[in-house]
Amino acid sequence: MIPGANQSAVEIQYPKQHNRENNMPEISTNDQKILEQLHRHPHLRDRIESLLRIAEDSEGDLEKADAAEQKIIQEIRQMGNELLTGWANTRINKTQEELSTKKQYTRAGKKKFTGTAHSA
């Protein structure tokens, strides 16, 4: 039996955020934030779409769990690689910006250190 359904008719139980008039879920603030982040990271959006296609078996080629598992592992590895590469590039850019905005301090005058003393 379907949860939330009575025996005479099946009624879809919409989440609280669901708008029954146009049959579309309302977008919460958190959902909007996630959409904005995905917009800034299209490679991540593409990987998530690919994972969703696997979850829904939209291509109809995943008849065995092993095939689905292998495809998921491949997508997750690729996503991890892309995310770490993107993170590293962002970190490099931030570090370069920080270094270029810091004042370059130079010593004024002559160094007084002449080296180490010789031991006898």
Biopython code that builds the backbone (N, CA, C, O; Angstrom):
import numpy as np
from Bio.PDB.StructureBuilder import StructureBuilder

atoms = [
    (1, "MET", "N", (0.843, -1.185, 0.000)),
    (1, "MET", "CA", (0.000, 0.000, 0.000)),
    (1, "MET", "C", (0.881, 1.238, 0.000)),
    (1, "MET", "O", (1.935, 1.254, 0.636)),
    (2, "ILE", "N", (0.461, 2.257, -0.699)),
    (2, "ILE", "CA", (1.203, 3.511, -0.801)),
    (2, "ILE", "C", (0.968, 4.324, 0.459)),
    (2, "ILE", "O", (-0.181, 4.531, 0.848)),
    (3, "PRO", "N", (2.060, 4.802, 1.124)),
    (3, "PRO", "CA", (1.884, 5.618, 2.322)),
    (3, "PRO", "C", (1.086, 6.882, 2.002)),
    (3, "PRO", "O", (1.326, 7.524, 0.980)),
    (4, "GLY", "N", (0.156, 7.233, 2.856)),
    (4, "GLY", "CA", (-0.635, 8.446, 2.685)),
    (4, "GLY", "C", (-1.801, 8.271, 1.740)),
    (4, "GLY", "O", (-2.484, 9.246, 1.428)),
    (5, "ALA", "N", (-2.053, 7.043, 1.268)),
    (5, "ALA", "CA", (-3.154, 6.819, 0.326)),
    (5, "ALA", "C", (-4.261, 6.033, 1.021)),
    (5, "ALA", "O", (-4.005, 5.145, 1.834)),
    (6, "ASN", "N", (-5.501, 6.388, 0.676)),
    (6, "ASN", "CA", (-6.593, 5.572, 1.187)),
    (6, "ASN", "C", (-6.899, 4.487, 0.172)),
    (6, "ASN", "O", (-6.382, 4.522, -0.945)),
    (7, "GLN", "N", (-7.735, 3.519, 0.546)),
    (7, "GLN", "CA", (-7.942, 2.371, -0.320)),
    (7, "GLN", "C", (-8.803, 2.684, -1.538)),
    (7, "GLN", "O", (-8.692, 1.994, -2.552)),
    (8, "SER", "N", (-9.650, 3.697, -1.469)),
    (8, "SER", "CA", (-10.534, 3.971, -2.594)),
    (8, "SER", "C", (-9.869, 4.786, -3.694)),
    (8, "SER", "O", (-10.212, 4.628, -4.865)),
    (9, "ALA", "N", (-8.934, 5.646, -3.346)),
    (9, "ALA", "CA", (-8.268, 6.472, -4.359)),
    (9, "ALA", "C", (-6.867, 6.808, -3.891)),
    (9, "ALA", "O", (-6.616, 6.967, -2.696)),
    (10, "VAL", "N", (-5.971, 6.913, -4.833)),
    (10, "VAL", "CA", (-4.610, 7.292, -4.510)),
    (10, "VAL", "C", (-4.506, 8.802, -4.626)),
    (10, "VAL", "O", (-4.809, 9.381, -5.669)),
    (11, "GLU", "N", (-4.077, 9.429, -3.547)),
    (11, "GLU", "CA", (-3.902, 10.884, -3.536)),
    (11, "GLU", "C", (-2.445, 11.181, -3.283)),
    (11, "GLU", "O", (-1.841, 10.639, -2.357)),
    (12, "ILE", "N", (-1.886, 12.038, -4.100)),
    (12, "ILE", "CA", (-0.485, 12.399, -3.932)),
    (12, "ILE", "C", (-0.354, 13.287, -2.714)),
    (12, "ILE", "O", (-1.079, 14.270, -2.568)),
    (13, "GLN", "N", (0.573, 12.937, -1.841)),
    (13, "GLN", "CA", (0.855, 13.737, -0.655)),
    (13, "GLN", "C", (1.981, 14.705, -1.000)),
    (13, "GLN", "O", (3.144, 14.308, -1.078)),
    (14, "TYR", "N", (1.640, 15.965, -1.204)),
    (14, "TYR", "CA", (2.629, 16.973, -1.546)),
    (14, "TYR", "C", (3.333, 17.458, -0.300)),
    (14, "TYR", "O", (2.719, 17.544, 0.763)),
    (15, "PRO", "N", (4.614, 17.779, -0.411)),
    (15, "PRO", "CA", (5.299, 18.404, 0.721)),
    (15, "PRO", "C", (4.662, 19.755, 1.022)),
    (15, "PRO", "O", (3.947, 20.315, 0.191)),
    (16, "LYS", "N", (4.924, 20.263, 2.200)),
    (16, "LYS", "CA", (4.338, 21.543, 2.612)),
    (16, "LYS", "C", (4.687, 22.667, 1.644)),
    (16, "LYS", "O", (3.907, 23.603, 1.474)),
    (17, "GLN", "N", (5.844, 22.582, 1.015)),
    (17, "GLN", "CA", (6.282, 23.645, 0.118)),
    (17, "GLN", "C", (5.708, 23.493, -1.284)),
    (17, "GLN", "O", (6.018, 24.315, -2.146)),
    (18, "HIS", "N", (4.912, 22.513, -1.543)),
    (18, "HIS", "CA", (4.429, 22.227, -2.889)),
    (18, "HIS", "C", (3.216, 23.083, -3.220)),
    (18, "HIS", "O", (2.313, 23.235, -2.398)),
    (19, "ASN", "N", (3.198, 23.629, -4.403)),
    (19, "ASN", "CA", (2.097, 24.451, -4.869)),
    (19, "ASN", "C", (1.211, 23.574, -5.760)),
    (19, "ASN", "O", (1.622, 23.186, -6.853)),
    (20, "ARG", "N", (0.000, 23.261, -5.296)),
    (20, "ARG", "CA", (-0.881, 22.361, -6.031)),
    (20, "ARG", "C", (-1.427, 22.988, -7.306)),
    (20, "ARG", "O", (-1.777, 22.262, -8.237)),
    (21, "GLU", "N", (-1.509, 24.301, -7.376)),
    (21, "GLU", "CA", (-2.115, 24.966, -8.536)),
    (21, "GLU", "C", (-1.361, 24.685, -9.825)),
    (21, "GLU", "O", (-1.979, 24.352, -10.837)),
    (22, "ASN", "N", (-0.052, 24.810, -9.810)),
    (22, "ASN", "CA", (0.708, 24.578, -11.037)),
    (22, "ASN", "C", (1.546, 23.303, -10.949)),
    (22, "ASN", "O", (2.374, 23.038, -11.821)),
    (23, "ASN", "N", (1.327, 22.515, -9.895)),
    (23, "ASN", "CA", (1.981, 21.229, -9.703)),
    (23, "ASN", "C", (3.506, 21.353, -9.666)),
    (23, "ASN", "O", (4.211, 20.406, -10.017)),
    (24, "MET", "N", (4.015, 22.499, -9.249)),
    (24, "MET", "CA", (5.446, 22.723, -9.145)),
    (24, "MET", "C", (5.796, 23.018, -7.692)),
    (24, "MET", "O", (5.061, 23.727, -7.005)),
    (25, "PRO", "N", (6.904, 22.481, -7.230)),
    (25, "PRO", "CA", (7.314, 22.795, -5.857)),
    (25, "PRO", "C", (7.775, 24.245, -5.759)),
    (25, "PRO", "O", (8.376, 24.787, -6.687)),
    (26, "GLU", "N", (7.485, 24.853, -4.633)),
    (26, "GLU", "CA", (7.977, 26.208, -4.406)),
    (26, "GLU", "C", (9.448, 26.108, -4.035)),
    (26, "GLU", "O", (9.872, 25.157, -3.378)),
    (27, "ILE", "N", (10.209, 27.081, -4.457)),
    (27, "ILE", "CA", (11.643, 27.061, -4.203)),
    (27, "ILE", "C", (11.924, 27.789, -2.892)),
    (27, "ILE", "O", (11.608, 28.968, -2.737)),
    (28, "SER", "N", (12.524, 27.059, -1.954)),
    (28, "SER", "CA", (12.865, 27.650, -0.665)),
    (28, "SER", "C", (14.129, 28.496, -0.811)),
    (28, "SER", "O", (14.801, 28.456, -1.842)),
    (29, "THR", "N", (14.435, 29.246, 0.213)),
    (29, "THR", "CA", (15.645, 30.067, 0.215)),
    (29, "THR", "C", (16.877, 29.183, 0.084)),
    (29, "THR", "O", (17.816, 29.516, -0.640)),
    (30, "ASN", "N", (16.869, 28.056, 0.785)),
    (30, "ASN", "CA", (17.993, 27.137, 0.723)),
    (30, "ASN", "C", (18.146, 26.546, -0.685)),
    (30, "ASN", "O", (19.259, 26.422, -1.195)),
    (31, "ASP", "N", (17.011, 26.183, -1.309)),
    (31, "ASP", "CA", (17.054, 25.669, -2.676)),
    (31, "ASP", "C", (17.597, 26.722, -3.632)),
    (31, "ASP", "O", (18.382, 26.407, -4.526)),
    (32, "GLN", "N", (17.182, 27.967, -3.446)),
    (32, "GLN", "CA", (17.660, 29.061, -4.302)),
    (32, "GLN", "C", (19.164, 29.229, -4.153)),
    (32, "GLN", "O", (19.868, 29.456, -5.137)),
    (33, "LYS", "N", (19.657, 29.118, -2.922)),
    (33, "LYS", "CA", (21.093, 29.249, -2.675)),
    (33, "LYS", "C", (21.852, 28.128, -3.389)),
    (33, "LYS", "O", (22.896, 28.373, -3.994)),
    (34, "ILE", "N", (21.332, 26.908, -3.318)),
    (34, "ILE", "CA", (21.969, 25.776, -3.990)),
    (34, "ILE", "C", (21.965, 25.985, -5.502)),
    (34, "ILE", "O", (22.962, 25.704, -6.167)),
    (35, "LEU", "N", (20.859, 26.473, -6.045)),
    (35, "LEU", "CA", (20.789, 26.734, -7.485)),
    (35, "LEU", "C", (21.814, 27.783, -7.911)),
    (35, "LEU", "O", (22.437, 27.657, -8.965)),
    (36, "GLU", "N", (21.985, 28.816, -7.091)),
    (36, "GLU", "CA", (22.974, 29.854, -7.395)),
    (36, "GLU", "C", (24.388, 29.271, -7.369)),
    (36, "GLU", "O", (25.215, 29.601, -8.219)),
    (37, "GLN", "N", (24.662, 28.402, -6.387)),
    (37, "GLN", "CA", (25.977, 27.783, -6.305)),
    (37, "GLN", "C", (26.222, 26.871, -7.512)),
    (37, "GLN", "O", (27.317, 26.866, -8.075)),
    (38, "LEU", "N", (25.223, 26.114, -7.900)),
    (38, "LEU", "CA", (25.364, 25.243, -9.064)),
    (38, "LEU", "C", (25.557, 26.056, -10.340)),
    (38, "LEU", "O", (26.246, 25.618, -11.261)),
    (39, "HIS", "N", (24.957, 27.224, -10.391)),
    (39, "HIS", "CA", (25.133, 28.107, -11.545)),
    (39, "HIS", "C", (26.589, 28.582, -11.629)),
    (39, "HIS", "O", (27.134, 28.741, -12.721)),
    (40, "ARG", "N", (27.212, 28.805, -10.465)),
    (40, "ARG", "CA", (28.610, 29.230, -10.439)),
    (40, "ARG", "C", (29.575, 28.082, -10.734)),
    (40, "ARG", "O", (30.733, 28.313, -11.082)),
    (41, "HIS", "N", (29.095, 26.847, -10.596)),
    (41, "HIS", "CA", (29.932, 25.657, -10.813)),
    (41, "HIS", "C", (29.243, 24.707, -11.786)),
    (41, "HIS", "O", (28.732, 23.666, -11.375)),
    (42, "PRO", "N", (29.224, 25.055, -13.072)),
    (42, "PRO", "CA", (28.494, 24.235, -14.048)),
    (42, "PRO", "C", (29.021, 22.805, -14.164)),
    (42, "PRO", "O", (28.251, 21.894, -14.466)),
    (43, "HIS", "N", (30.315, 22.591, -13.930)),
    (43, "HIS", "CA", (30.858, 21.229, -13.995)),
    (43, "HIS", "C", (30.249, 20.355, -12.893)),
    (43, "HIS", "O", (30.010, 19.165, -13.100)),
    (44, "LEU", "N", (30.002, 20.947, -11.731)),
    (44, "LEU", "CA", (29.371, 20.211, -10.640)),
    (44, "LEU", "C", (27.906, 19.927, -10.970)),
    (44, "LEU", "O", (27.402, 18.836, -10.704)),
    (45, "ARG", "N", (27.239, 20.902, -11.543)),
    (45, "ARG", "CA", (25.848, 20.714, -11.963)),
    (45, "ARG", "C", (25.738, 19.566, -12.958)),
    (45, "ARG", "O", (24.825, 18.746, -12.868)),
    (46, "ASP", "N", (26.669, 19.510, -13.905)),
    (46, "ASP", "CA", (26.659, 18.435, -14.900)),
    (46, "ASP", "C", (26.826, 17.072, -14.242)),
    (46, "ASP", "O", (26.147, 16.116, -14.616)),
    (47, "ARG", "N", (27.726, 16.974, -13.265)),
    (47, "ARG", "CA", (27.945, 15.695, -12.566)),
    (47, "ARG", "C", (26.710, 15.290, -11.764)),
    (47, "ARG", "O", (26.342, 14.116, -11.732)),
    (48, "ILE", "N", (26.078, 16.260, -11.121)),
    (48, "ILE", "CA", (24.874, 15.958, -10.341)),
    (48, "ILE", "C", (23.756, 15.501, -11.272)),
    (48, "ILE", "O", (23.023, 14.566, -10.952)),
    (49, "GLU", "N", (23.625, 16.153, -12.413)),
    (49, "GLU", "CA", (22.622, 15.715, -13.390)),
    (49, "GLU", "C", (22.903, 14.285, -13.846)),
    (49, "GLU", "O", (21.983, 13.485, -14.016)),
    (50, "SER", "N", (24.172, 13.978, -14.038)),
    (50, "SER", "CA", (24.547, 12.630, -14.452)),
    (50, "SER", "C", (24.201, 11.612, -13.366)),
    (50, "SER", "O", (23.705, 10.526, -13.667)),
    (51, "LEU", "N", (24.461, 11.960, -12.103)),
    (51, "LEU", "CA", (24.101, 11.069, -10.991)),
    (51, "LEU", "C", (22.591, 10.875, -10.902)),
    (51, "LEU", "O", (22.119, 9.778, -10.603)),
    (52, "LEU", "N", (21.841, 11.930, -11.161)),
    (52, "LEU", "CA", (20.386, 11.812, -11.140)),
    (52, "LEU", "C", (19.887, 10.911, -12.269)),
    (52, "LEU", "O", (18.936, 10.150, -12.091)),
    (53, "ARG", "N", (20.539, 11.003, -13.436)),
    (53, "ARG", "CA", (20.161, 10.098, -14.543)),
    (53, "ARG", "C", (20.414, 8.649, -14.162)),
    (53, "ARG", "O", (19.634, 7.763, -14.511)),
    (54, "ILE", "N", (21.516, 8.408, -13.439)),
    (54, "ILE", "CA", (21.800, 7.050, -12.973)),
    (54, "ILE", "C", (20.739, 6.617, -11.969)),
    (54, "ILE", "O", (20.220, 5.504, -12.053)),
    (55, "ALA", "N", (20.414, 7.495, -11.017)),
    (55, "ALA", "CA", (19.430, 7.160, -9.988)),
    (55, "ALA", "C", (18.071, 6.838, -10.594)),
    (55, "ALA", "O", (17.358, 5.957, -10.112)),
    (56, "GLU", "N", (17.721, 7.555, -11.645)),
    (56, "GLU", "CA", (16.425, 7.340, -12.283)),
    (56, "GLU", "C", (16.515, 6.334, -13.435)),
    (56, "GLU", "O", (15.498, 5.981, -14.031)),
    (57, "ASP", "N", (17.718, 5.877, -13.743)),
    (57, "ASP", "CA", (17.973, 4.967, -14.870)),
    (57, "ASP", "C", (17.270, 5.471, -16.122)),
    (57, "ASP", "O", (16.576, 4.723, -16.812)),
    (58, "SER", "N", (17.466, 6.742, -16.397)),
    (58, "SER", "CA", (16.779, 7.376, -17.520)),
    (58, "SER", "C", (17.227, 6.824, -18.875)),
    (58, "SER", "O", (16.489, 6.907, -19.857)),
    (59, "GLU", "N", (18.420, 6.268, -18.925)),
    (59, "GLU", "CA", (18.896, 5.703, -20.188)),
    (59, "GLU", "C", (18.495, 4.237, -20.337)),
    (59, "GLU", "O", (18.627, 3.664, -21.418)),
    (60, "GLY", "N", (18.006, 3.630, -19.260)),
    (60, "GLY", "CA", (17.522, 2.255, -19.303)),
    (60, "GLY", "C", (18.589, 1.200, -19.497)),
    (60, "GLY", "O", (18.277, 0.074, -19.882)),
    (61, "ASP", "N", (19.842, 1.538, -19.241)),
    (61, "ASP", "CA", (20.916, 0.573, -19.472)),
    (61, "ASP", "C", (21.461, -0.051, -18.188)),
    (61, "ASP", "O", (22.435, -0.802, -18.234)),
    (62, "LEU", "N", (20.852, 0.248, -17.060)),
    (62, "LEU", "CA", (21.357, -0.253, -15.780)),
    (62, "LEU", "C", (20.433, -1.340, -15.230)),
    (62, "LEU", "O", (19.611, -1.092, -14.348)),
    (63, "GLU", "N", (20.587, -2.527, -15.763)),
    (63, "GLU", "CA", (19.737, -3.624, -15.333)),
    (63, "GLU", "C", (20.290, -4.334, -14.110)),
    (63, "GLU", "O", (19.538, -4.980, -13.382)),
    (64, "LYS", "N", (21.590, -4.225, -13.871)),
    (64, "LYS", "CA", (22.220, -4.905, -12.739)),
    (64, "LYS", "C", (22.838, -3.881, -11.795)),
    (64, "LYS", "O", (23.284, -2.815, -12.218)),
    (65, "ALA", "N", (22.856, -4.224, -10.512)),
    (65, "ALA", "CA", (23.409, -3.335, -9.494)),
    (65, "ALA", "C", (24.890, -3.064, -9.736)),
    (65, "ALA", "O", (25.371, -1.962, -9.473)),
    (66, "ASP", "N", (25.615, -4.065, -10.237)),
    (66, "ASP", "CA", (27.042, -3.872, -10.498)),
    (66, "ASP", "C", (27.286, -2.768, -11.525)),
    (66, "ASP", "O", (28.202, -1.959, -11.372)),
    (67, "ALA", "N", (26.472, -2.741, -12.559)),
    (67, "ALA", "CA", (26.624, -1.710, -13.593)),
    (67, "ALA", "C", (26.320, -0.333, -13.019)),
    (67, "ALA", "O", (27.032, 0.630, -13.302)),
    (68, "ALA", "N", (25.269, -0.235, -12.216)),
    (68, "ALA", "CA", (24.917, 1.041, -11.594)),
    (68, "ALA", "C", (26.020, 1.481, -10.637)),
    (68, "ALA", "O", (26.390, 2.655, -10.605)),
    (69, "GLU", "N", (26.540, 0.540, -9.860)),
    (69, "GLU", "CA", (27.596, 0.860, -8.906)),
    (69, "GLU", "C", (28.836, 1.390, -9.626)),
    (69, "GLU", "O", (29.404, 2.403, -9.218)),
    (70, "GLN", "N", (29.249, 0.726, -10.672)),
    (70, "GLN", "CA", (30.427, 1.156, -11.420)),
    (70, "GLN", "C", (30.241, 2.547, -12.019)),
    (70, "GLN", "O", (31.157, 3.370, -12.000)),
    (71, "LYS", "N", (29.063, 2.796, -12.544)),
    (71, "LYS", "CA", (28.790, 4.101, -13.141)),
    (71, "LYS", "C", (28.788, 5.203, -12.072)),
    (71, "LYS", "O", (29.303, 6.298, -12.298)),
    (72, "ILE", "N", (28.209, 4.901, -10.917)),
    (72, "ILE", "CA", (28.185, 5.870, -9.814)),
    (72, "ILE", "C", (29.600, 6.154, -9.326)),
    (72, "ILE", "O", (29.967, 7.311, -9.124)),
    (73, "ILE", "N", (30.396, 5.104, -9.135)),
    (73, "ILE", "CA", (31.777, 5.282, -8.673)),
    (73, "ILE", "C", (32.558, 6.137, -9.664)),
    (73, "ILE", "O", (33.301, 7.032, -9.261)),
    (74, "GLN", "N", (32.397, 5.871, -10.938)),
    (74, "GLN", "CA", (33.081, 6.651, -11.966)),
    (74, "GLN", "C", (32.682, 8.124, -11.893)),
    (74, "GLN", "O", (33.541, 9.004, -11.958)),
    (75, "GLU", "N", (31.388, 8.396, -11.758)),
    (75, "GLU", "CA", (30.914, 9.786, -11.691)),
    (75, "GLU", "C", (31.415, 10.488, -10.430)),
    (75, "GLU", "O", (31.825, 11.647, -10.489)),
    (76, "ILE", "N", (31.384, 9.793, -9.288)),
    (76, "ILE", "CA", (31.830, 10.395, -8.027)),
    (76, "ILE", "C", (33.333, 10.699, -8.085)),
    (76, "ILE", "O", (33.770, 11.758, -7.636)),
    (77, "ARG", "N", (34.113, 9.778, -8.634)),
    (77, "ARG", "CA", (35.556, 10.024, -8.771)),
    (77, "ARG", "C", (35.825, 11.226, -9.668)),
    (77, "ARG", "O", (36.650, 12.081, -9.346)),
    (78, "GLN", "N", (35.129, 11.282, -10.782)),
    (78, "GLN", "CA", (35.311, 12.400, -11.705)),
    (78, "GLN", "C", (34.901, 13.717, -11.042)),
    (78, "GLN", "O", (35.580, 14.734, -11.187)),
    (79, "MET", "N", (33.781, 13.685, -10.313)),
    (79, "MET", "CA", (33.320, 14.889, -9.628)),
    (79, "MET", "C", (34.335, 15.321, -8.579)),
    (79, "MET", "O", (34.636, 16.509, -8.466)),
    (80, "GLY", "N", (34.866, 14.373, -7.809)),
    (80, "GLY", "CA", (35.873, 14.699, -6.802)),
    (80, "GLY", "C", (37.111, 15.310, -7.418)),
    (80, "GLY", "O", (37.658, 16.282, -6.897)),
    (81, "ASN", "N", (37.556, 14.743, -8.529)),
    (81, "ASN", "CA", (38.722, 15.267, -9.230)),
    (81, "ASN", "C", (38.474, 16.695, -9.699)),
    (81, "ASN", "O", (39.323, 17.567, -9.514)),
    (82, "GLU", "N", (37.322, 16.933, -10.301)),
    (82, "GLU", "CA", (36.999, 18.276, -10.794)),
    (82, "GLU", "C", (36.859, 19.275, -9.650)),
    (82, "GLU", "O", (37.302, 20.419, -9.758)),
    (83, "LEU", "N", (36.241, 18.839, -8.556)),
    (83, "LEU", "CA", (36.076, 19.736, -7.410)),
    (83, "LEU", "C", (37.418, 20.108, -6.796)),
    (83, "LEU", "O", (37.653, 21.276, -6.485)),
    (84, "LEU", "N", (38.304, 19.127, -6.617)),
    (84, "LEU", "CA", (39.609, 19.424, -6.023)),
    (84, "LEU", "C", (40.459, 20.293, -6.946)),
    (84, "LEU", "O", (41.178, 21.176, -6.476)),
    (85, "THR", "N", (40.385, 20.056, -8.229)),
    (85, "THR", "CA", (41.113, 20.896, -9.181)),
    (85, "THR", "C", (40.594, 22.330, -9.135)),
    (85, "THR", "O", (41.377, 23.280, -9.120)),
    (86, "GLY", "N", (39.273, 22.483, -9.112)),
    (86, "GLY", "CA", (38.678, 23.816, -9.013)),
    (86, "GLY", "C", (39.041, 24.504, -7.713)),
    (86, "GLY", "O", (39.343, 25.697, -7.693)),
    (87, "TRP", "N", (39.008, 23.739, -6.619)),
    (87, "TRP", "CA", (39.371, 24.301, -5.314)),
    (87, "TRP", "C", (40.825, 24.775, -5.336)),
    (87, "TRP", "O", (41.129, 25.877, -4.878)),
    (88, "ALA", "N", (41.721, 23.944, -5.868)),
    (88, "ALA", "CA", (43.139, 24.300, -5.908)),
    (88, "ALA", "C", (43.359, 25.563, -6.745)),
    (88, "ALA", "O", (44.126, 26.442, -6.350)),
    (89, "ASN", "N", (42.703, 25.654, -7.875)),
    (89, "ASN", "CA", (42.847, 26.850, -8.714)),
    (89, "ASN", "C", (42.336, 28.094, -8.001)),
    (89, "ASN", "O", (42.957, 29.155, -8.076)),
    (90, "THR", "N", (41.215, 27.969, -7.314)),
    (90, "THR", "CA", (40.673, 29.094, -6.546)),
    (90, "THR", "C", (41.645, 29.507, -5.453)),
    (90, "THR", "O", (41.880, 30.696, -5.236)),
    (91, "ARG", "N", (42.210, 28.517, -4.765)),
    (91, "ARG", "CA", (43.150, 28.796, -3.680)),
    (91, "ARG", "C", (44.397, 29.490, -4.212)),
    (91, "ARG", "O", (44.898, 30.424, -3.586)),
    (92, "ILE", "N", (44.899, 29.048, -5.349)),
    (92, "ILE", "CA", (46.074, 29.678, -5.967)),
    (92, "ILE", "C", (45.770, 31.130, -6.307)),
    (92, "ILE", "O", (46.582, 32.015, -6.037)),
    (93, "ASN", "N", (44.603, 31.380, -6.898)),
    (93, "ASN", "CA", (44.230, 32.751, -7.262)),
    (93, "ASN", "C", (44.103, 33.632, -6.029)),
    (93, "ASN", "O", (44.560, 34.775, -6.040)),
    (94, "LYS", "N", (43.490, 33.118, -4.964)),
    (94, "LYS", "CA", (43.345, 33.908, -3.734)),
    (94, "LYS", "C", (44.701, 34.233, -3.137)),
    (94, "LYS", "O", (44.934, 35.358, -2.695)),
    (95, "THR", "N", (45.599, 33.253, -3.121)),
    (95, "THR", "CA", (46.934, 33.474, -2.567)),
    (95, "THR", "C", (47.687, 34.511, -3.384)),
    (95, "THR", "O", (48.358, 35.374, -2.819)),
    (96, "GLN", "N", (47.585, 34.438, -4.694)),
    (96, "GLN", "CA", (48.248, 35.419, -5.547)),
    (96, "GLN", "C", (47.697, 36.818, -5.314)),
    (96, "GLN", "O", (48.454, 37.789, -5.289)),
    (97, "GLU", "N", (46.376, 36.926, -5.141)),
    (97, "GLU", "CA", (45.767, 38.228, -4.860)),
    (97, "GLU", "C", (46.235, 38.767, -3.516)),
    (97, "GLU", "O", (46.538, 39.954, -3.394)),
    (98, "GLU", "N", (46.295, 37.902, -2.506)),
    (98, "GLU", "CA", (46.738, 38.325, -1.187)),
    (98, "GLU", "C", (48.177, 38.816, -1.236)),
    (98, "GLU", "O", (48.508, 39.840, -0.638)),
    (99, "LEU", "N", (49.025, 38.096, -1.942)),
    (99, "LEU", "CA", (50.426, 38.487, -2.026)),
    (99, "LEU", "C", (50.604, 39.784, -2.796)),
    (99, "LEU", "O", (51.468, 40.592, -2.456)),
    (100, "SER", "N", (49.811, 39.991, -3.814)),
    (100, "SER", "CA", (49.967, 41.211, -4.607)),
    (100, "SER", "C", (49.418, 42.435, -3.870)),
    (100, "SER", "O", (49.848, 43.555, -4.143)),
    (101, "THR", "N", (48.487, 42.244, -2.952)),
    (101, "THR", "CA", (47.940, 43.387, -2.220)),
    (101, "THR", "C", (48.740, 43.719, -0.964)),
    (101, "THR", "O", (48.630, 44.832, -0.449)),
    (102, "LYS", "N", (49.538, 42.786, -0.460)),
    (102, "LYS", "CA", (50.357, 43.070, 0.722)),
    (102, "LYS", "C", (51.488, 44.004, 0.341)),
    (102, "LYS", "O", (52.033, 43.941, -0.761)),
    (103, "LYS", "N", (51.820, 44.858, 1.267)),
    (103, "LYS", "CA", (52.946, 45.770, 1.032)),
    (103, "LYS", "C", (54.230, 44.955, 1.069)),
    (103, "LYS", "O", (54.395, 44.054, 1.891)),
    (104, "GLN", "N", (55.102, 45.284, 0.190)),
    (104, "GLN", "CA", (56.400, 44.615, 0.154)),
    (104, "GLN", "C", (57.339, 45.375, 1.089)),
    (104, "GLN", "O", (57.718, 46.514, 0.817)),
    (105, "TYR", "N", (57.707, 44.727, 2.194)),
    (105, "TYR", "CA", (58.600, 45.359, 3.149)),
    (105, "TYR", "C", (60.044, 45.049, 2.777)),
    (105, "TYR", "O", (60.401, 43.905, 2.497)),
    (106, "THR", "N", (60.852, 46.078, 2.780)),
    (106, "THR", "CA", (62.285, 45.899, 2.528)),
    (106, "THR", "C", (63.038, 46.514, 3.687)),
    (106, "THR", "O", (62.567, 47.446, 4.339)),
    (107, "ARG", "N", (64.197, 45.982, 3.922)),
    (107, "ARG", "CA", (65.018, 46.511, 5.020)),
    (107, "ARG", "C", (65.600, 47.870, 4.624)),
    (107, "ARG", "O", (66.019, 48.102, 3.490)),
    (108, "ALA", "N", (65.600, 48.729, 5.599)),
    (108, "ALA", "CA", (66.248, 50.015, 5.379)),
    (108, "ALA", "C", (67.650, 49.924, 5.971)),
    (108, "ALA", "O", (67.798, 49.546, 7.133)),
    (109, "GLY", "N", (68.652, 50.252, 5.220)),
    (109, "GLY", "CA", (70.012, 50.249, 5.743)),
    (109, "GLY", "C", (70.746, 48.950, 5.464)),
    (109, "GLY", "O", (70.242, 48.042, 4.804)),
    (110, "LYS", "N", (71.946, 48.904, 5.993)),
    (110, "LYS", "CA", (72.832, 47.791, 5.744)),
    (110, "LYS", "C", (72.649, 46.716, 6.798)),
    (110, "LYS", "O", (72.367, 47.023, 7.956)),
    (111, "LYS", "N", (72.807, 45.446, 6.405)),
    (111, "LYS", "CA", (72.737, 44.356, 7.366)),
    (111, "LYS", "C", (73.950, 44.432, 8.280)),
    (111, "LYS", "O", (75.048, 44.800, 7.862)),
    (112, "LYS", "N", (73.719, 44.071, 9.552)),
    (112, "LYS", "CA", (74.830, 44.126, 10.507)),
    (112, "LYS", "C", (75.422, 42.754, 10.764)),
    (112, "LYS", "O", (76.485, 42.659, 11.379)),
    (113, "PHE", "N", (74.787, 41.706, 10.323)),
    (113, "PHE", "CA", (75.261, 40.358, 10.553)),
    (113, "PHE", "C", (76.400, 40.066, 9.582)),
    (113, "PHE", "O", (76.241, 40.208, 8.370)),
    (114, "THR", "N", (77.541, 39.661, 10.116)),
    (114, "THR", "CA", (78.695, 39.392, 9.261)),
    (114, "THR", "C", (78.997, 37.919, 9.137)),
    (114, "THR", "O", (79.939, 37.549, 8.437)),
    (115, "GLY", "N", (78.256, 37.088, 9.772)),
    (115, "GLY", "CA", (78.482, 35.640, 9.685)),
    (115, "GLY", "C", (78.705, 35.054, 11.056)),
    (115, "GLY", "O", (78.593, 35.747, 12.068)),
    (116, "THR", "N", (79.018, 33.794, 11.086)),
    (116, "THR", "CA", (79.227, 33.128, 12.375)),
    (116, "THR", "C", (80.686, 33.236, 12.778)),
    (116, "THR", "O", (81.579, 33.318, 11.934)),
    (117, "ALA", "N", (80.906, 33.235, 14.063)),
    (117, "ALA", "CA", (82.275, 33.317, 14.579)),
    (117, "ALA", "C", (82.955, 31.965, 14.431)),
    (117, "ALA", "O", (82.335, 30.915, 14.598)),
    (118, "HIS", "N", (84.239, 32.016, 14.115)),
    (118, "HIS", "CA", (85.003, 30.775, 13.970)),
    (118, "HIS", "C", (85.360, 30.253, 15.341)),
    (118, "HIS", "O", (85.734, 31.016, 16.231)),
    (119, "SER", "N", (85.245, 28.963, 15.504)),
    (119, "SER", "CA", (85.644, 28.387, 16.798)),
    (119, "SER", "C", (87.090, 27.918, 16.719)),
    (119, "SER", "O", (87.572, 27.491, 15.670)),
    (120, "ALA", "N", (87.753, 28.007, 17.834)),
    (120, "ALA", "CA", (89.170, 27.667, 17.829)),
    (120, "ALA", "C", (89.425, 26.253, 18.204)),
    (120, "ALA", "O", (90.578, 25.822, 18.243)),
]
sb = StructureBuilder()
sb.init_structure("model")
sb.init_model(0)
sb.init_chain("A")
sb.init_seg("    ")
for serial, (resi, resn, name, xyz) in enumerate(atoms, 1):
    if name == "N":
        sb.init_residue(resn, " ", resi, " ")
    sb.init_atom(name, np.array(xyz, "f"), 0.0, 1.0, " ", f" {name:<3s}", serial, name[0])
structure = sb.get_structure()
